[in-house]
Amino acid sequence: MKNLSLKTEGRVLRVLLWLVRPHLWHGVAIGLLLAYIPGVVLLLGMAFLPLVVAQFLLPKQNDQLVLAMLFFIIATLVHPCRLVWQKGADWENCITIATQPLLLCLFWIGPAVAWFISECATMILQWRRKRSSIQRRKKLKSRIDELCEEWGFAKPPVPNNKS
């Protein structure tokens, strides 16, 4: 009898773990959405497809980039969601809205713009840091020269690296 209760407890524990795992809940939620509103899920899937592609193609996981891409995707979804709401969320209307060429271009251009802005911001930040380190190095070198002159020491040798 004790052996039977351990098997039952093990099964219950496995079922509870299955329910608690977050990646499984995503599948259940998507399945329920597909069953009740397939047209809207099609529209959302087409909108989030560039983000999925970016997750596989980008070499590093960058949370800020994903957040920027989500912001641009949500911005491109405002008009289509309003159209779906006005025309009703049936399958034909959602397919008509989701297959508009301009909308498909916006779904891909939005995340691309977010990626471009993120890359440009990174390059500008690196350039500013480099410029400020060069200015700081110049200030420190002039201060060293002033102190050497004031105390009567010989000027120290200048290092060869120019970083």
C-alpha positions in Angstrom: 0.0 0.0 0.0 2.9 2.3 0.8 4.4 1.7 -2.6 1.2 2.6 -4.3 0.9 5.9 -2.5 4.5 6.8 -3.5 3.7 6.1 -7.2 0.6 8.3 -6.9 2.5 11.1 -5.2 5.2 10.8 -7.9 2.5 11.2 -10.6 0.9 14.1 -8.9 4.2 15.8 -8.5 5.0 15.3 -12.2 1.6 16.7 -13.2 2.2 19.7 -10.9 5.6 20.3 -12.3 4.2 20.2 -15.8 1.6 22.8 -14.9 4.2 25.0 -13.2 6.8 25.1 -16.0 6.4 28.4 -17.8 7.4 27.2 -21.3 4.6 24.8 -21.3 2.1 27.4 -20.3 3.1 29.4 -23.4 2.0 26.5 -25.5 -1.3 26.0 -23.7 -2.0 29.8 -24.0 -1.2 29.8 -27.7 -3.3 26.7 -28.2 -6.3 28.3 -26.5 -5.9 31.5 -28.5 -5.7 29.5 -31.7 -8.9 27.7 -30.8 -10.9 30.8 -30.0 -9.4 33.6 -32.2 -7.2 32.1 -34.9 -7.2 35.3 -37.1 -5.8 37.5 -34.4 -3.1 34.9 -33.6 -2.2 34.9 -37.3 -1.8 38.6 -37.2 0.2 38.6 -34.0 2.3 35.7 -35.3 3.2 37.6 -38.4 4.0 40.7 -36.4 6.3 38.8 -34.0 8.0 36.7 -36.7 10.8 39.2 -37.2 11.6 39.1 -33.4 11.8 35.3 -33.6 14.1 35.5 -36.6 16.2 38.1 -34.8 16.5 35.8 -31.7 18.1 33.1 -33.9 20.3 35.4 -36.1 21.7 37.8 -33.5 24.9 36.4 -32.0 24.4 37.8 -28.5 21.3 38.0 -26.3 20.6 41.7 -25.9 17.6 42.4 -23.7 17.6 46.1 -24.5 17.5 45.4 -28.2 14.6 42.9 -27.8 12.7 45.5 -25.7 13.3 48.1 -28.4 12.1 45.7 -31.1 9.0 44.9 -29.0 8.3 48.6 -28.7 8.4 49.0 -32.5 6.4 45.9 -33.1 3.7 47.0 -30.7 3.7 50.4 -32.5 3.2 48.7 -35.9 0.4 46.6 -34.4 -1.8 49.6 -33.3 -3.5 50.2 -36.7 -4.0 46.5 -37.6 -5.5 45.7 -34.2 -7.9 48.7 -34.6 -8.9 47.4 -38.1 -9.4 43.9 -36.7 -11.5 45.3 -33.9 -13.7 47.4 -36.3 -14.2 44.6 -38.9 -14.6 41.8 -36.4 -12.0 39.2 -35.6 -13.1 36.6 -38.2 -10.6 34.6 -40.2 -11.2 36.3 -43.6 -10.8 39.8 -42.3 -7.6 39.0 -40.4 -6.1 37.3 -43.4 -7.0 40.3 -45.6 -5.4 42.7 -43.0 -2.4 40.5 -42.4 -1.5 40.1 -46.1 -1.4 43.8 -46.9 2.0 44.5 -48.4 2.5 47.8 -46.6 1.7 46.1 -43.3 4.1 43.2 -44.0 6.8 45.8 -44.8 6.1 47.6 -41.5 6.3 44.4 -39.5 9.8 43.9 -40.8 11.0 47.5 -41.0 10.0 48.3 -37.3 12.4 45.8 -35.7 15.0 46.7 -38.3 14.8 50.3 -37.3 15.1 49.3 -33.7 18.2 47.3 -34.5 19.7 50.2 -36.5 19.0 52.7 -33.7 20.5 50.3 -31.1 23.7 49.7 -33.2 24.1 53.5 -33.9 23.6 54.3 -30.2 26.3 51.7 -29.3 28.8 53.2 -31.9 28.1 56.7 -30.7 28.6 55.7 -27.1 31.9 54.0 -27.9 33.1 57.1 -29.8 32.2 59.4 -26.9 34.0 57.2 -24.4 37.0 57.1 -26.6 37.0 60.8 -27.0 36.6 61.5 -23.3 39.4 59.0 -22.5 41.7 60.9 -24.9 40.8 64.2 -23.4 41.3 62.8 -19.9 44.7 61.5 -21.0 45.7 64.9 -22.3 44.7 66.6 -19.1 46.6 64.1 -17.0 49.7 64.4 -19.2 49.6 68.2 -18.9 49.2 67.9 -15.1 52.1 65.5 -14.9 54.2 67.9 -17.0 53.2 70.8 -14.7 54.1 68.9 -11.6 57.4 67.7 -13.0 58.3 71.3 -13.9 57.2 72.5 -10.5 59.2 69.9 -8.5 62.2 69.9 -10.9 61.9 66.3 -11.9 62.7 64.9 -15.4 59.7 64.3 -17.6 58.6 60.6 -17.5 58.9 58.6 -20.7 55.7 58.6 -22.8 54.2 55.1 -23.4 53.9 53.9 -27.0 50.3 52.6 -26.8 47.8 55.1 -28.1 44.6 53.6 -26.7 
